[in-house]
C-alpha cells in the first residue's frame, strides 16, 4: 500500500510505502498524485518514505516505480528518499545519477529533515 503524506506545499508529493508494494499501488495512489501535481507545476518535488513498515516491491511494483520516473524524466526538481534499507539506499545511489533533479537519501530518523529539504523555498500549504 502507498499512502500520501498530507500537509505538504503544492507541488510536493509525499509517498509512504507500507507492506509490499504492487503495481496496483502505483496505479491507484502514486501515479495519480504525481500527474495531478504535474498538471499545476512543470517540475515537482517528491518525498518517498520506505521506512520499517516497507516490506519490498513485487516485480510489478518495481516496474511501475521505474515507469513513473521514466515517464517524466525532467519533471522532478528534488526527490528525498527516506530509508534505512541497504537495498534501497544502494539502488538510489546507483540510479541517482540518471535522474535530472536532485536526489538525496535520508535515514529513517531524519524524516523531518528530508521533508524540510524537499519543501525548502516553497510556500506552506
C-alpha positions as MATLAB code, in Angstrom:
seq = 'XXXXXXXXXXXXXXXXXXXXXXXXXXXXXXXXXXXXXXXXXXXXXXXXXXXXXXXXXXXXXXXXXXXXXXXXXXXXXXXXXXXXXXXXXXXXXXXXXXXXXXXXXXXXXXXXXXXXXXXXXXXXX';
ca = [
       0.000    0.000    0.000;
       1.111    3.560   -0.675;
      -0.232    6.409    1.434;
       0.025   10.100    0.651;
       1.586   12.495    3.141;
      -0.794   15.335    3.946;
       0.114   18.930    4.711;
       2.836   19.434    2.110;
       3.060   22.549   -0.076;
       1.520   22.470   -3.533;
       3.983   20.874   -5.919;
       5.318   18.384   -3.373;
       4.126   14.778   -3.457;
       4.715   12.724   -0.332;
       4.525    8.917   -0.551;
       4.818    6.372    2.258;
       5.319    2.721    1.275;
       3.687    0.244    3.666;
       3.947   -3.524    3.314;
       4.733   -4.988   -0.075;
       4.250   -2.536   -2.938;
       2.457   -3.803   -6.024;
       1.726   -2.342   -9.432;
      -1.835   -1.513   -8.367;
      -0.477    0.723   -5.574;
       1.196    2.938   -8.161;
      -1.874    2.946  -10.386;
      -4.214    3.846   -7.518;
      -2.151    6.324   -5.496;
       1.330    7.359   -6.656;
       0.757    7.949  -10.375;
      -2.446    9.989   -9.916;
      -0.767   12.152   -7.255;
       2.253   12.810   -9.483;
       0.088   13.528  -12.538;
      -2.161   15.897  -10.559;
       0.875   17.829   -9.290;
       2.346   17.989  -12.809;
      -0.894   19.489  -14.124;
      -0.185   22.504  -11.894;
       3.636   22.619  -11.986;
       6.235   21.867  -14.683;
       8.593   20.453  -12.024;
       7.643   18.862   -8.722;
       9.320   17.539   -5.621;
       8.824   14.121   -4.065;
       9.318   12.673   -0.603;
       9.387    8.880   -0.752;
       9.377    7.173    2.645;
      10.349    3.498    2.756;
      10.712    3.020    6.497;
      10.389   -0.029    8.735;
       6.817   -0.640    7.548;
       8.057   -1.224    3.982;
       8.469   -4.912    3.068;
       9.639   -4.578   -0.529;
       8.353   -4.437   -4.083;
       6.714   -7.085   -6.193;
       8.171   -7.254   -9.711;
       5.200   -5.243  -10.975;
       5.606   -2.657   -8.220;
       9.278   -2.150   -9.018;
       8.458   -1.832  -12.718;
       5.721    0.756  -12.060;
       8.120    2.752   -9.868;
      10.644    2.860  -12.722;
       7.980    3.656  -15.320;
       6.640    6.566  -13.267;
      10.094    8.129  -13.168;
      10.885    7.393  -16.803;
       7.564    8.824  -17.996;
       8.521   12.227  -16.552;
      12.317   12.364  -16.806;
      12.684   16.134  -16.410;
       9.746   16.763  -14.100;
      11.378   16.177  -10.725;
      13.157   19.077   -9.055;
      14.031   17.261   -5.818;
      13.483   13.738   -4.564;
      14.027   12.933   -0.896;
      14.237    9.201   -0.212;
      13.865    8.134    3.415;
      15.019    4.601    4.169;
      17.401    2.539    6.254;
      17.122   -0.447    3.880;
      20.529   -1.172    2.367;
      18.981   -2.382   -0.894;
      17.012    0.866   -1.362;
      19.975    3.043   -0.432;
      22.237    1.185   -2.908;
      19.645    1.430   -5.676;
      19.147    5.155   -5.159;
      22.908    5.695   -5.071;
      23.392    3.731   -8.295;
      20.436    5.210  -10.183;
      20.551    8.725   -8.754;
      22.945    9.996  -11.407;
      20.342    9.260  -14.112;
      17.690   11.497  -12.555;
      17.946   15.112  -13.769;
      16.759   16.619  -10.447;
      18.464   16.478   -7.071;
      18.163   13.187   -5.192;
      19.074   12.968   -1.541;
      18.999    9.976    0.817;
      17.968   10.295    4.452;
      17.907    7.651    7.195;
      14.541    6.964    8.844;
      15.449    9.037   11.897;
      15.852   12.113    9.645;
      12.399   12.061    8.055;
      11.685   15.598    9.292;
      14.935   16.849    7.738;
      14.019   15.104    4.471;
      10.686   16.882    4.428;
      12.329   20.224    5.240;
      14.824   19.746    2.392;
      12.111   18.752   -0.080;
       9.886   21.752    0.702;
      12.697   24.276    1.142;
      11.842   27.562   -0.541;
       8.196   26.674   -1.241;
       5.133   28.328    0.256;
       3.414   26.410    3.075;
       0.020   24.853    2.272;
];
